[in-house]
Amino acid sequence: MPTTLTLDDDLAGLLQAAAQQKGQPVAEVAFSLLRAALGKPAQALPSPIPFRIRPHDGVFAPGVSLQKLNRLADELDMDAFLTRQKS
């Protein structure tokens, strides 16, 4: 059931720090903390389904330059960085 909660800034910071420390999404950490506080056991996650990766030779279309792709990625990263700095 989707629900919106408004958290105080200090609580949101603690939640984000806990999620980063555990390497889990903020929502998952919040769910487990709420369950623990309410006395409910955490839900067991289903075991992962094994899969295989089948590598293959990647081929770019004629005329596509890898250097230009790298330059584009750098420009997009710079644009995102500058946007964050303005905020």
One Martini backbone bead per residue (centre of mass of N, CA, C, O) as a GRO file, in nm:
protein
   87
    1MET     BB    1   0.089   0.041   0.029
    2PRO     BB    2   0.088   0.354  -0.053
    3THR     BB    3   0.282   0.592   0.147
    4THR     BB    4   0.312   0.911   0.299
    5LEU     BB    5   0.595   1.054   0.463
    6THR     BB    6   0.698   1.290   0.706
    7LEU     BB    7   1.026   1.389   0.772
    8ASP     BB    8   1.256   1.478   0.956
    9ASP     BB    9   1.568   1.576   0.885
   10ASP     BB   10   1.720   1.402   1.095
   11LEU     BB   11   1.575   1.133   1.026
   12ALA     BB   12   1.647   1.123   0.726
   13GLY     BB   13   1.953   1.118   0.771
   14LEU     BB   14   1.963   0.854   0.935
   15LEU     BB   15   1.833   0.677   0.718
   16GLN     BB   16   2.043   0.727   0.495
   17ALA     BB   17   2.289   0.629   0.655
   18ALA     BB   18   2.188   0.339   0.703
   19ALA     BB   19   2.157   0.264   0.404
   20GLN     BB   20   2.451   0.310   0.325
   21GLN     BB   21   2.581   0.115   0.530
   22LYS     BB   22   2.402  -0.140   0.416
   23GLY     BB   23   2.335  -0.120   0.102
   24GLN     BB   24   2.039   0.000   0.096
   25PRO     BB   25   1.746   0.101   0.056
   26VAL     BB   26   1.559   0.317   0.226
   27ALA     BB   27   1.293   0.156   0.227
   28GLU     BB   28   1.405  -0.109   0.349
   29VAL     BB   29   1.502   0.013   0.615
   30ALA     BB   30   1.230   0.127   0.702
   31PHE     BB   31   1.078  -0.139   0.711
   32SER     BB   32   1.258  -0.286   0.921
   33LEU     BB   33   1.225  -0.072   1.148
   34LEU     BB   34   0.918  -0.086   1.171
   35ARG     BB   35   0.895  -0.385   1.235
   36ALA     BB   36   1.070  -0.378   1.490
   37ALA     BB   37   0.894  -0.164   1.643
   38LEU     BB   38   0.621  -0.355   1.602
   39GLY     BB   39   0.710  -0.673   1.631
   40LYS     BB   40   0.791  -0.767   1.338
   41PRO     BB   41   0.898  -0.973   1.121
   42ALA     BB   42   1.085  -1.019   0.868
   43GLN     BB   43   1.075  -1.074   0.550
   44ALA     BB   44   1.134  -1.322   0.342
   45LEU     BB   45   1.340  -1.371   0.092
   46PRO     BB   46   1.372  -1.482  -0.200
   47SER     BB   47   1.544  -1.676  -0.378
   48PRO     BB   48   1.757  -1.652  -0.613
   49ILE     BB   49   1.778  -1.665  -0.951
   50PRO     BB   50   1.955  -1.825  -1.156
   51PHE     BB   51   2.208  -1.710  -1.388
   52ARG     BB   52   2.330  -1.636  -1.717
   53ILE     BB   53   2.609  -1.511  -1.889
   54ARG     BB   54   2.625  -1.419  -2.238
   55PRO     BB   55   2.870  -1.345  -2.418
   56HIS     BB   56   2.947  -1.090  -2.668
   57ASP     BB   57   3.007  -0.930  -2.950
   58GLY     BB   58   3.049  -0.594  -2.986
   59VAL     BB   59   2.891  -0.379  -3.233
   60PHE     BB   60   2.930  -0.100  -3.407
   61ALA     BB   61   2.837   0.115  -3.607
   62PRO     BB   62   2.923   0.266  -3.866
   63GLY     BB   63   3.074   0.576  -3.746
   64VAL     BB   64   3.111   0.500  -3.450
   65SER     BB   65   3.264   0.667  -3.183
   66LEU     BB   66   3.404   0.610  -2.881
   67GLN     BB   67   3.509   0.895  -2.818
   68LYS     BB   68   3.231   1.033  -2.850
   69LEU     BB   69   3.090   0.877  -2.626
   70ASN     BB   70   3.276   0.971  -2.396
   71ARG     BB   71   3.224   1.273  -2.434
   72LEU     BB   72   2.922   1.261  -2.380
   73ALA     BB   73   2.939   1.148  -2.094
   74ASP     BB   74   3.100   1.388  -1.980
   75GLU     BB   75   2.890   1.608  -2.046
   76LEU     BB   76   2.659   1.488  -1.880
   77ASP     BB   77   2.805   1.495  -1.609
   78MET     BB   78   2.854   1.801  -1.607
   79ASP     BB   79   2.560   1.889  -1.622
   80ALA     BB   80   2.472   1.751  -1.359
   81PHE     BB   81   2.669   1.899  -1.174
   82LEU     BB   82   2.576   2.192  -1.237
   83THR     BB   83   2.283   2.149  -1.147
   84ARG     BB   84   2.351   2.080  -0.849
   85GLN     BB   85   2.500   2.353  -0.786
   86LYS     BB   86   2.245   2.540  -0.832
   87SER     BB   87   2.060   2.402  -0.595
   0.00000   0.00000   0.00000
